[in-house]
Structures are given as structure tokens and as C-alpha cells.
Amino acid sequence: MRNRADNTSKAYAYSLGVWLNFPLSDGLSWWEATDDEVEAFQFWRLTDPRNGQPVEASSFARAFDVVGGPGPDLRCPQRDPGRADAG
């Protein structure tokens, strides 16, 4: 069981590191990121063909929830039943 917790912690740490470094590509620090950067990050992580390691929507949502993600407006629709377009 401990190994599973260690692996989860490593996965969350990796996701956090990926997010913290993403705004740097626009010359911004993570604390300067706006909703536009968050939306660009979501697109890049999930569907951008330039990303060689896209993730599933559920993985993105879970990782972003852990790091204090952007809120329900950018969460994966299937994980946010309150959204009108939830599927």
C-alpha cells in the first residue's frame, strides 16, 4: 500500500512540475498565469499535437484538482456533473 502512495505522490509532483513550468514558455512565472494560460495548458496537456505525451482528461482533472486547479469551468466535463455540457 505504501508503494501506491509513493507512486501517487510522485505522479502529483510531476503534474505540479509540468504546470509550474508551462507559463515559462510564455515568459511568465506561475503566479502570473491568467485564465488564458490555464486554458492553453489544458489544450496542450490533452490534445495539442505538439505535445508528445498527452494525458487522458480524467488524469488531467485529477492532477489539477490536487494542485488547486482552475475551478469547475475548466474541469473535465465528465467529472463536473454541474456543467450543462457534462457527458
Order of alpha helices (4+ residues) and beta strands (2+ residues): alpha-alpha-alpha
